[in-house]
Amino acid sequence: MYLPDKLGESAKIDFKKSSSLKKYCPNGNCDTNLDKIKAGFLWLFEKNCSKYEITDEDGQGGTHENTCYNEKNINAIFLYIISWLSYKLNQSSEHNFTKIKDFYNAYVNDNTEYNDLITNAQKCTNLKEIIDQKSDLLDINIKDMSDFYDAFKSLCNMYNSVATSKHDTLLDNAINFFNEYTEINDYYNIENSPYSQILSFLSTDYNTFTTKNASKIDNSKKFPILPTEKATKSLIRHSSIQISVIPMTFIFVALLIYLGIMYKASKTQFKNQKNKKENNSLIYDSKSSDYFRNSNND
């Protein structure tokens, strides 16, 4: 079984018929998209973090060693899963969560199904410790983390090409990864940020994989080399904010200067008019006084 990442009828899973997913639904029922996303989130951890798994999909029978489990890969698996989670949350309009931790705190942490997963000896007993150690990654914006999903998916497809011996698709998947990585690198490769940690993991995993599997593609071709430059588009994003602020500031200051000039001009004009009136008044008074004196002399 796999979890689809697309929307629509073809991407739906019958949770009622899947005991593996149903057990992570509230009271056995996933009535909302968020319930289904949470169930998928916990199921992915069970499949990849449990040392043992139930033999049959319907929950009957014994257990066997989980071939997907590898303690060394837990950190990598964590990144894959939270990228899927963010991608699915970004598709849903049922929530107002901004960061991954908002969803985690509201729907997962101290949840009955989650507690069963981390306390069952055959399942992910160290999951809470893993999540606590990666709290900085849970602080990432859901929309931002969803942007990484296509790169993770392309890298996963590269592994699948080798696992299924479909080597003719390997280079195409590598080119897809290169394009996805280049795009997110331009936006998110900011030093000492959680994003740079994720990019570092992706590039390291890709470089290790391509070195190991270089012989599986045509000798005349090579895997593309990933860029190492720091973010450029994110700086433009920030610059656009500054650029948009500068004209507004300029207009505001110019308006103040204009009003100041107008005020001074009006004040000067008012003074001139006042002085003119006073002068006219003095002239009139002077003429009046002369007239008064002349009248008296008569």
Summary of the structure (lengths in Angstrom):
residues: 298
radius of gyration: 35.4
end to end distance: 126.8
largest distance: 139.6
contacts: 772
relative contact order: 0.07
helix: 70%
strand: 3%
